[in-house]
Amino acid sequence: RLTDGDGVTRRGPAETVTPLAVWDGEIDANATLDLAIPAGWRTEIAVLHGDLRVADRAVPAPAVVCLSDAGTAVRLSAGDRPARFLVLTGEPIDEPIAQLGPFVMNTRAELERAVFDFRSGAMGVM
């Protein structure tokens, strides 16, 4: 089931530069679900609760699995109890990545600006 509570799949209000999909799913005990993934998209599956098999690999919660971008489908199967998961998939943007602690930007200069903005309270105050 990859829908909201009333069984209807919904499109969110966020606009993105490249296509992506985020699915919040549950799978009943001993059930199987085949998901279609567009060719070339990067896909991660976060197992939140239960035990899930991703393809033929057992993945007990909590865990994240990164899939190859060569495939176009993935099979999910639950064991003796239901499983809850997130599927995060999207077209790669092929931009450089710079990371420092919780900050992820494209360049070192952007990282330094983000850290400065955070420390000065420009991102809000806790």
C-alpha positions as CSV (number, residue, x, y, z in Angstrom):
1,R,0.0,0.0,0.0
2,L,1.6,3.2,-1.1
3,T,-1.2,5.6,-0.4
4,D,-2.5,7.9,2.3
5,G,-5.1,6.7,4.9
6,D,-8.1,6.7,2.6
7,G,-6.4,4.6,-0.1
8,V,-5.8,7.4,-2.6
9,T,-2.3,8.2,-4.0
10,R,-1.7,11.9,-3.7
11,R,0.7,14.4,-5.4
12,G,2.5,16.7,-2.9
13,P,2.8,20.4,-3.1
14,A,6.6,20.5,-3.3
15,E,8.2,21.5,-6.6
16,T,11.5,19.9,-7.5
17,V,14.2,20.5,-10.1
18,T,14.3,16.8,-11.1
19,P,11.6,14.1,-10.8
20,L,11.4,12.2,-7.6
21,A,9.1,10.1,-5.5
22,V,8.8,9.5,-1.8
23,W,6.6,6.6,-0.8
24,D,5.6,5.9,2.8
25,G,4.5,2.2,2.7
26,E,3.3,-0.7,4.9
27,I,3.3,-4.3,3.9
28,D,1.3,-7.0,5.6
29,A,2.9,-10.0,7.2
30,N,4.0,-12.6,4.6
31,A,3.0,-10.3,1.7
32,T,5.0,-9.3,-1.3
33,L,5.0,-6.0,-3.2
34,D,6.7,-5.3,-6.6
35,L,7.7,-1.6,-7.1
36,A,8.5,-0.1,-10.5
37,I,11.5,2.2,-10.4
38,P,12.3,4.4,-13.5
39,A,15.6,3.3,-15.1
40,G,18.6,5.3,-13.9
41,W,16.9,6.7,-10.8
42,R,18.8,6.5,-7.4
43,T,16.8,4.6,-4.8
44,E,17.0,4.1,-1.1
45,I,14.7,2.2,1.1
46,A,14.5,2.9,4.8
47,V,13.1,0.1,6.8
48,L,11.3,1.7,9.8
49,H,9.5,-1.2,11.5
50,G,9.4,-5.0,11.1
51,D,11.6,-7.2,8.9
52,L,11.6,-6.6,5.2
53,R,13.3,-8.4,2.4
54,V,14.5,-6.1,-0.3
55,A,15.1,-8.2,-3.4
56,D,16.5,-11.3,-1.7
57,R,18.3,-9.5,1.2
58,A,16.9,-9.5,4.7
59,V,16.8,-6.0,6.2
60,P,15.6,-5.8,9.8
61,A,14.6,-2.3,11.0
62,P,16.0,0.2,11.5
63,A,18.2,0.2,8.3
64,V,18.6,1.9,5.0
65,V,19.3,0.0,1.7
66,C,20.8,1.8,-1.3
67,L,19.8,0.1,-4.6
68,S,21.7,0.0,-7.9
69,D,20.4,2.5,-10.4
70,A,20.6,-0.2,-13.1
71,G,17.3,-1.8,-12.2
72,T,13.7,-0.9,-13.0
73,A,11.9,-2.9,-10.3
74,V,12.4,-4.1,-6.8
75,R,10.5,-6.8,-4.8
76,L,9.7,-6.1,-1.1
77,S,8.5,-9.0,1.1
78,A,7.5,-9.0,4.8
79,G,8.2,-11.8,7.2
80,D,5.9,-13.0,9.9
81,R,5.0,-9.5,10.9
82,P,4.1,-6.4,9.0
83,A,6.8,-3.9,7.9
84,R,6.8,-0.2,7.4
85,F,9.2,1.5,5.1
86,L,10.1,4.7,3.1
87,V,11.1,4.6,-0.6
88,L,13.1,7.6,-1.6
89,T,13.8,7.6,-5.4
90,G,14.7,10.2,-7.9
91,E,16.5,11.2,-11.1
92,P,20.2,12.0,-10.2
93,I,21.1,15.7,-10.5
94,D,24.8,15.0,-11.0
95,E,25.9,18.0,-9.0
96,P,29.0,18.1,-6.8
97,I,28.4,17.3,-3.1
98,A,30.2,18.9,-0.2
99,Q,29.3,17.8,3.4
100,L,30.2,19.1,6.8
101,G,28.3,17.7,9.8
102,P,24.6,18.0,9.1
103,F,25.1,20.4,6.2
104,V,25.2,19.3,2.6
105,M,25.8,21.8,-0.2
106,N,27.6,21.9,-3.5
107,T,30.8,23.7,-2.6
108,R,33.0,24.4,0.4
109,A,32.1,28.1,0.2
110,E,28.4,27.2,0.4
111,L,29.1,25.0,3.5
112,E,31.0,27.9,5.2
113,R,28.0,30.2,4.5
114,A,25.5,27.6,5.9
115,V,27.6,27.2,9.1
116,F,27.8,31.0,9.4
117,D,24.1,31.4,8.9
118,F,23.3,28.6,11.4
119,R,25.6,30.1,14.1
120,S,24.3,33.6,13.6
121,G,20.7,32.4,14.0
122,A,19.6,33.1,10.4
123,M,18.2,29.5,10.2
124,G,16.1,30.0,13.4
125,V,16.9,29.6,17.1
126,M,16.3,26.5,19.2
